[in-house]
Amino acid sequence: MRVDEFDGHNSKPQMQRSWSETLGTPMNKASFESAPVYGVPTSTQGPEYFAGAPQDGTKTLLIVMVGLPARGKTFLAQKLCRLLGWHGITSQTLNVQVGWKQKLKEHLNVDENVPVVANASAFEEVYTTGTAMRALYSSVLDIFAEEAKNFYSQGGVVVVLNDDFISSNLRDEVEEKFGSLATSTIFVEVQRSGSANSKFDALKASDPEEYPRSATHIGGTEGVTSALPNPENDFCLRVKFLEQRYETMKPDGGRSYIKINNDVLEAHRVQGFLGGRIVSILMNLSQFKIQHPIYFARHGQSMYNLEDRLGGDPVLTQKGELDALSLKELVKSLKAEEVAQGDCGDSAMQLWTSQLKRAIQTAHPSSEEGIKVLRWSSLNEIHAGVCENLTYKEVEDQYPLISRFRSENKYTFRYPQGESYQDLVMRLEPVIMELENANRVVVVVAHQAVLRGLLAYFGSTSAESCVNVEVPHRTVWRCTYNSKGIATIDVLKLGAPASGDGCKD
C-alpha cells in the first residue's frame, strides 16, 4: 500500500515504499548493509524501551494480604505477582512467615539446616503484645520494610506483604513501617466460608513446609523440644485462637481494601490504574486450580509442516491424524479419572482449541468422548502477514530482509501486515485469565508460537524468553499448582516425533 506524505519542506507528496517493495527488492551485500531505517518491521514497544529506574511520577503500590490461615492468601499473592510481572509491572512477594521462622531459629539457637515447626503456642505469643515472640515478629517487619524500600528504589512497582495480619493493631504497625514507602496501600482480605474450609485446612496441615515430618524442634513458649504435635490438631488450635481475635476490614476504617469471600469480591476506595488492574486480576483467580491440572498439546502434523510453510490453515497429514488418536487415549484416561473423582456437570473437563483446521482436527477424536470443546480465536497461530502460506525458502527469496530483522529481536519483530510475539502475548491474556479461573481440567490444543507463550507464562519465565521454548509434536505438557501458587510443568511424550515437525519458527 502506498501512502502520500508531506515532508514539511515542500508541498510535493513523498511516496513511502510499500513493504513488498522494501523487502522484495533483490539486494547485494552493500545495499543490504545500508538498508533504510524505516524498513525495519519491529515494534517499538519492547521491554528495552522501558528499562531503567522509574521516571518522576511513577506510582508504587503496597498490597497487604489479610486473613486466617489456609484461606488462599499465599496462593493469590504468588499468582498476582506472576500476572503483574508478565505484563511488565515489576512485583515482589514478601512472606512474613518465612522470615519469622528464620528469626525463630536464631532465637532458639537452632541449626539453620534443621526445619522448625511453629506450633499454636508460638502463634499465640506473636499476637500477644509485650512478648519476646511479638518483638521478634516486629523485627522481621523492619527487615522487610528495608527490603521493600530497596525494591522500590530500584524500579520496583508492587510489593505484596503476605501474612495473617488479623488485628487492626497489626495493620497499624504495617502502615507505620511500610506506608511511606509506596504511593498507596491496598489491603486484600481473603475469606472463605462453607465446606471448602475443611478441605484447605487439611491441605495446610499436610503441607511439608508447614509441618515438616523430619522436624525435631518446635518454637513456642517452651522453647525447643523434640516432640512433634499432631499437625491437624495443632493447626485447628491455631485457627481457633486467631478466629477469636480476628477483625474484618470495615469501610469506616479509612483504608483502601479488597475483600474476597468465595466468589464475591468487594472493593472499597480502590482507585487508579494499578488498583483497577489488581481488582481485575483477583476476580479471575481461583485457588481451586490446585485440584485441576492444565494440559497443553500441539496440533498433529499438518501438510504445511511437511512442506515447510508458515501459518495458513492446512489440514492434518495421515501422521497428524495418528497424533490426534494418541491424544485421544490420554484424554480418555483423564476422563476416567474425572468420573472416578465425581467431577462432572459444571466442573467437567473441557477441550480448548484454536479456530484453525489442524487444531480442530487434532481435538476431534477426543471430543467423541463426550467432552465439551471451546474454540478460541485467541489461540490461533501467530499471523505471518505477507509471509503467510510461504515456505521459508520463498520468504528468503521474496523478502530477504525479514530474516535479518527478525533475528535482531524475534520477540518484538512484527511480520509486515502480521503479528509479533509481543502481539501474541497480549492476545493470549484472556485465555490465561480463563485458565487461571477454570475450576476444571482443561486440555488446550494449539500451535507452536501460542504454546510458547502459554508455557512461558505457566512455567514462570519471562514473556521475552518464550521465543526459545521448544514445542515438538506428540508432546503434552501438564501444569499443576501447589498450595503456594507455584506451578510445575511435566512433559508427557505420546510417542516418537513425526518427521517434518516444522519447528523452525
C-alpha atoms as one frame of an Amber mdcrd trajectory, in Angstrom:
protein
   0.000   0.000   0.000   1.270   3.469  -0.882   0.877   6.420   1.472   1.115
  10.057   0.416   3.004  12.165   2.956   4.339  15.712   3.077   7.893  16.181
   4.307   7.311  19.677   5.756   9.841  21.372   3.447   7.862  21.476   0.237
   4.381  20.746  -0.926   5.258  17.761  -3.080   3.955  14.482  -1.728   6.666
  11.985  -0.760   5.956   8.394  -1.714   6.625   5.825   1.021   7.680   2.463
  -0.354   5.362  -0.441   0.344   6.546  -3.416   2.393   6.545  -5.631  -0.654
   8.780  -3.131  -2.444  11.086  -2.546   0.517  11.537  -6.200   1.421  11.115
  -7.727  -2.014  13.879  -5.884  -3.852  16.872  -8.151  -4.515  19.896  -6.764
  -2.687  23.595  -7.318  -2.785  25.665  -7.217   0.404  26.408  -3.491   0.141
  22.788  -2.440  -0.244  21.790  -4.929   2.456  24.094  -3.277   4.981  22.787
   0.209   4.139  19.076  -0.639   4.306  16.961   2.383   5.345  15.865   2.518
   8.970  12.226   2.970   8.044  12.256  -0.518   6.576  12.788  -2.257   9.943
   9.493  -4.022  10.752   9.973  -4.148  14.517   7.677  -2.944  17.255   8.905
  -0.082  19.441   7.043  -1.477  22.434   9.672  -3.943  23.612  10.868  -4.027
  27.221  14.203  -2.481  26.271  12.387   0.822  25.717  11.199   0.873  29.322
  14.353  -0.279  31.097  15.958   1.649  33.912  14.777   3.446  37.032  11.199
   4.738  37.206  10.546   8.252  35.958   9.263  11.021  38.189   5.591  10.463
  38.869   5.724   6.663  38.709   3.225   5.287  41.199   4.118   2.425  43.511
   1.793   0.172  45.446   1.910  -1.858  48.646  -0.542  -4.758  48.874  -1.104
  -6.255  52.328  -2.697  -9.707  52.444  -5.121 -10.225  55.357  -6.989 -13.322
  56.523  -6.959 -16.511  58.543  -4.525 -19.318  57.648  -5.367 -21.655  54.748
  -7.703 -19.180  53.076  -5.600 -18.790  49.929  -3.548 -15.659  50.685  -0.175
 -17.082  49.649  -1.643 -18.638  46.508  -3.273 -15.367  45.451  -0.180 -13.309
  46.314   2.023 -15.546  44.177  -0.346 -15.564  41.207  -0.957 -11.829  41.480
   2.764 -11.083  41.251   3.125 -13.515  38.351   0.406 -11.835  36.304   1.655
  -8.335  37.086   5.220  -9.269  36.180   4.065 -10.945  32.959   2.704  -7.583
  31.832   5.783  -5.600  32.779   4.731  -4.409  36.256   7.710  -5.362  38.426
   6.417  -7.048  41.577   7.738  -8.868  44.624   6.165 -11.003  47.352   7.458
 -10.769  50.929   6.254 -13.692  53.044   6.472 -12.671  56.691   6.062 -16.253
  57.939   9.223 -17.336  56.128  11.260 -14.514  57.650   9.768 -15.047  61.095
  10.597 -18.764  61.145  14.170 -17.941  60.185  14.361 -15.488  63.074  12.792
 -18.127  65.297  15.688 -20.468  64.544  18.177 -17.791  65.528  16.221 -17.023
  68.697  16.180 -20.689  69.745  19.789 -21.349  68.617  18.642 -23.992  66.158
  20.913 -25.021  63.295  19.765 -23.317  60.086  19.528 -26.680  58.302  17.071
 -28.065  60.853  13.402 -27.431  59.968  11.343 -25.606  62.595   7.661 -26.142
  63.276   5.995 -23.062  64.760   3.201 -24.534  66.853  -0.025 -22.918  68.032
   1.638 -21.639  71.224   4.210 -19.713  69.218   1.488 -18.004  67.194  -0.380
 -17.058  70.363   2.733 -15.270  71.601   3.138 -13.430  68.288  -0.282 -11.860
  68.703   0.229 -11.001  72.373   1.731  -7.541  72.910   4.899  -7.395  75.005
   6.122 -10.952  74.406   9.504 -11.923  73.012   7.799 -13.533  70.025   5.969
 -10.296  69.216   9.248  -8.365  69.358  10.807 -10.973  67.075   7.912 -10.591
  64.658   8.243  -6.791  64.640  11.952  -7.082  63.846  11.065  -9.161  60.769
   8.693  -6.421  59.613  11.558  -3.922  59.981  13.813  -6.101  57.815  11.137
  -6.496  55.152  10.419  -2.757  55.197  14.068  -2.165  54.304  13.807  -4.773
  51.518  10.692  -3.073  50.169  12.443   0.313  50.253  15.351  -1.056  48.216
  12.965  -2.758  45.793  11.076   0.465  45.098  14.312   2.447  44.727  15.491
   0.026  42.026  12.371   0.473  39.897  10.004  -1.992  41.558   6.328  -1.079
  41.385   4.317  -3.501  43.556   5.236  -5.195  46.847   2.871  -7.826  48.252
   3.308  -8.274  52.011   1.844 -11.641  52.907   0.723 -12.799  56.376  -2.429
 -13.103  58.521  -2.487  -9.546  59.997  -5.649 -10.429  61.907  -5.979  -7.280
  64.041  -6.216  -3.550  63.415  -3.192  -3.058  65.699  -1.020  -5.206  63.437
  -2.336  -3.410  60.358  -1.493  -0.090  62.001   2.049  -1.343  62.584   2.342
  -2.360  58.924   1.181   1.061  57.752   3.604   2.745  60.139   6.578   0.755
  58.820   5.630   0.456  55.133   3.073   3.166  54.394   5.540   5.921  53.499
   7.458   3.667  51.089   4.738   3.380  48.422   2.386   5.840  46.769  -0.640
   3.917  48.025  -1.598   0.867  50.096  -4.358  -1.664  49.457  -5.323  -4.382
  51.925  -6.573  -7.621  50.374  -8.684  -9.647  52.800  -9.279 -13.281  51.854
 -12.143 -15.129  53.483 -13.748 -18.453  52.713 -16.929 -19.997  54.015 -18.532
 -23.397  53.670 -17.108 -26.869  53.172 -14.023 -25.553  51.357 -12.503 -24.513
  54.699 -12.067 -28.056  55.986 -10.585 -29.136  52.650  -7.942 -26.412  52.641
  -7.289 -26.754  56.374  -6.375 -30.381  55.677  -4.104 -29.294  52.815  -2.339
 -26.831  55.103  -1.849 -29.397  57.866  -0.386 -31.865  55.357   1.948 -29.267
  53.819   5.541 -30.461  54.474   6.743 -26.850  54.558   4.259 -26.015  57.312
   4.732 -29.231  59.298   7.996 -30.889  58.197   7.796 -34.551  59.130  11.543
 -34.630  59.803  11.475 -31.619  62.129  12.892 -32.122  65.605  12.431 -28.631
  67.019   9.333 -26.613  67.811   9.145 -22.916  68.568   6.820 -21.877  71.384
   6.678 -20.778  74.983   8.585 -23.921  75.968  11.432 -23.127  73.588  12.887
 -26.225  71.936  11.524 -29.729  72.207  11.906 -32.909  70.215   8.206 -33.802
  70.308   6.153 -33.137  67.180   2.497 -32.139  67.517  -0.351 -33.749  65.669
  -0.490 -31.410  62.636  -4.284 -31.467  62.278  -4.922 -30.770  65.973  -2.219
 -28.120  66.200  -3.475 -26.298  63.120  -7.041 -26.437  64.433  -5.893 -24.821
  67.702  -4.035 -22.132  65.783  -7.045 -21.247  63.626  -9.387 -21.249  66.621
  -7.115 -18.844  68.511  -6.871 -16.483  65.526 -10.617 -16.622  64.819 -11.347
 -15.357  68.327  -9.168 -12.286  67.740  -9.878 -11.694  64.070 -11.086  -8.257
  62.953 -12.515  -7.979  59.459 -11.875  -4.938  57.248 -14.598  -2.276  57.559
 -15.427   0.806  55.446 -15.193   3.125  58.447 -11.535   2.202  58.980 -10.326
   4.693  56.370  -8.291   2.086  54.491  -8.450   1.027  50.853  -9.218  -2.659
  50.665 -10.437  -5.533  48.530 -12.392  -8.256  50.282 -12.765 -11.697  48.706
 -15.247 -14.222  50.094 -15.560 -17.303  47.898 -16.782 -15.904  44.546 -17.785
 -12.473  45.888 -15.357  -9.555  45.614 -15.876  -6.197  47.336 -13.650  -3.190
  46.631 -13.567  -0.107  48.859 -11.724   3.121  47.954  -9.628   1.362  45.304
  -8.607   3.826  42.604  -6.194   4.308  39.712  -4.792   2.064  37.009  -2.880
  -0.253  39.349  -5.828  -0.592  41.716  -8.161  -1.427  38.848  -5.659  -3.926
  37.487  -5.426  -5.653  40.868  -9.220  -5.935  41.121  -9.430  -7.375  37.604
  -6.760  -9.995  38.302  -8.178 -11.074  41.668 -11.613 -11.524  40.109 -10.124
 -14.130  37.786  -8.011 -16.226  40.152  -9.207 -19.387  41.845  -7.281 -21.353
  44.457  -9.257 -24.433  43.446  -6.860 -24.546  40.489  -4.600 -26.727  42.672
  -7.088 -29.572  42.116  -7.323 -29.213  38.342  -4.241 -29.536  36.105  -3.967
 -27.856  32.716  -2.744 -29.896  29.749  -1.162 -28.325  26.673  -0.734 -30.160
  23.361   0.442 -29.070  19.940  -1.750 -29.982  16.977  -0.855 -33.062  14.948
   1.472 -32.910  11.975  -0.032 -30.756   9.203   0.566 -30.549   5.459   2.410
 -27.258   5.969   4.759 -28.930   8.465   5.776 -31.305   5.681   6.086 -28.528
   3.119   7.968 -26.193   5.493   5.373 -23.427   5.131   4.373 -20.679   7.547
   0.922 -20.071   9.004  -2.089 -20.733   6.821  -4.918 -23.124   7.572  -3.777
 -26.562   6.376  -5.287 -29.922   7.304  -3.565 -32.800   9.080  -1.444 -35.411
   7.348  -2.033 -39.110   7.963   0.619 -38.949  10.678  -1.190 -35.953  12.120
  -4.386 -37.982  12.319  -2.466 -40.654  14.238  -1.207 -37.896  16.551  -4.840
 -36.977  17.217  -5.695 -40.587  18.094  -2.750 -40.731  20.511  -4.042 -37.606
  22.228  -7.476 -39.214  22.449  -6.045 -42.086  24.512  -4.621 -39.614  27.022
  -7.898 -37.701  27.197  -9.809 -40.960  27.764  -7.633 -41.743  30.779  -8.160
 -38.223  32.144 -11.898 -38.606  31.642 -11.864 -41.887  33.567 -10.045 -40.203
  36.470 -12.594 -37.389  36.411 -15.516 -39.803  36.618 -13.837 -41.677  39.476
 -13.414 -38.421  41.415 -17.004 -37.366  40.785 -16.120 -34.221  38.815 -18.965
 -33.650  36.387 -21.555 -31.062  35.431 -20.167 -27.535  35.786 -16.712 -28.884
  36.668 -16.458 -31.352  33.771 -13.266 -31.422  31.699 -13.098 -29.273  28.562
 -11.049 -29.168  25.353  -9.922 -25.743  24.158  -8.676 -25.333  20.582  -7.942
 -22.590  18.101 -10.279 -21.951  15.180  -7.837 -23.404  12.650  -8.416 -26.761
  10.956  -5.306 -28.553  12.192  -6.129 -27.865  15.858  -9.825 -28.682  15.438
  -8.982 -31.958  13.679  -6.495 -32.875  16.408  -9.122 -32.387  19.113 -11.984
 -34.054  17.228 -11.293 -37.708  18.208 -11.068 -36.641  21.871 -14.351 -34.740
  21.624 -16.064 -38.019  20.727 -15.601 -38.983  24.384 -18.376 -36.548  25.265
 -16.066 -33.682  26.214 -17.141 -30.114  25.529 -14.969 -28.250  23.010 -14.422
 -24.480  23.041 -12.803 -22.801  20.020 -10.824 -19.631  20.704  -9.661 -17.199
  18.038  -7.089 -16.058  20.632  -5.457 -19.495  20.315  -4.886 -19.127  16.559
  -1.278 -19.329  15.421   0.794 -16.153  15.136  -0.109 -14.397  11.869   2.856
 -14.191   9.497   1.363 -11.358   7.421   2.862 -11.205   3.934   4.703 -14.457
   4.695   1.538 -16.492   5.300   1.460 -19.722   3.256   5.026 -19.232   2.002
   7.852 -21.693   2.509  10.906 -20.494   4.406  12.823 -20.618   1.114  10.217
 -18.414  -0.567  10.449 -15.925   2.296  14.226 -15.758   1.840  13.832 -15.173
  -1.894  10.951 -12.673  -1.810  11.721 -10.786   1.421  15.482 -11.004   2.018
  15.452  -8.527   4.914  12.908 -10.308   7.079  15.296 -12.952   8.416  17.830
 -10.294   9.363  15.333  -8.062  11.145  13.681 -10.988  12.895  16.983 -12.342
  14.181  17.746  -8.971  15.793  14.737  -9.199  18.115  12.432 -12.121  17.491
  10.075 -11.136  20.304   9.255  -7.630  19.078   9.607  -8.307  15.334   6.246
  -7.869  13.649   5.627  -9.555  10.321   4.547  -6.943   7.748   0.732  -6.960
   7.875   1.002  -9.596  10.599   1.900 -10.058  14.268   4.883 -10.154  16.584
   5.350 -12.496  19.525   4.654  -9.496  21.717   1.308  -9.008  19.971   0.590
 -12.692  20.515   1.353 -12.489  24.242  -1.153  -9.653  24.606  -3.711 -11.628
  22.596  -3.333 -14.585  24.965  -4.247 -12.607  28.090  -7.986 -13.542  28.016
  -7.072 -17.224  27.624  -4.582 -17.067  30.503  -7.123 -15.415  32.787  -9.787
 -18.001  31.931  -7.324 -20.842  32.523  -6.411 -19.368  35.909 -10.096 -19.248
  36.821 -11.139 -22.620  35.371 -12.366 -24.957  38.125 -11.926 -27.991  35.903
  -9.307 -29.920  33.959  -8.628 -28.182  30.631  -6.787 -29.653  27.638  -5.515
 -26.900  25.322  -4.773 -27.923  21.713  -2.945 -25.108  19.952   0.071 -24.108
  17.863   3.808 -23.680  18.278   4.011 -19.917  18.890   0.845 -19.917  21.009
   2.111 -22.743  23.206   5.444 -20.980  23.548   3.628 -18.048  25.107   1.433
 -20.187  27.365   4.274 -22.426  28.544   6.459 -19.398  29.271   3.707 -17.901
  31.427   2.802 -21.045  33.351   6.469 -22.034  33.524   7.242 -18.726  35.283
   9.714 -17.428  32.714   9.669 -14.013  31.059   7.454 -13.207  28.099  10.541
 -12.304  26.048  12.041 -15.766  26.579   9.025 -17.535  25.078  10.634 -17.445
  21.616  13.175 -20.029  22.820  10.681 -22.571  24.196  10.740 -25.856  22.279
   7.307 -27.174  21.321   7.617 -30.501  19.456   4.723 -32.565  18.134   3.392
 -35.622  20.008   4.136 -33.972  23.331   1.806 -32.955  26.160   2.708 -30.558
  28.962   0.914 -30.923  32.296   0.769 -27.859  34.561  -0.075 -28.363  38.246
  -0.111 -25.935  41.181   0.846 -26.449  44.793  -0.913 -24.686  47.665   1.590
 -21.814  47.448   0.618 -20.982  43.859   3.865 -22.347  42.392   3.386 -24.122
  39.066   5.192 -27.284  37.977   5.242 -28.407  34.341   5.753 -32.077  33.492
   6.380 -33.294  29.947   4.482 -36.334  28.659   5.537 -37.969  25.395   2.855
 -39.519  23.202   5.410 -41.364  21.086   8.283 -40.836  18.668   8.119 -37.394
  16.972   6.750 -37.382  13.448   9.171 -36.340  10.726   8.868 -32.810   9.407
   7.909 -31.235  12.726   8.171 -27.760  11.245   9.877 -26.338  14.350  11.899
 -23.656  12.571   9.727 -20.831  13.817
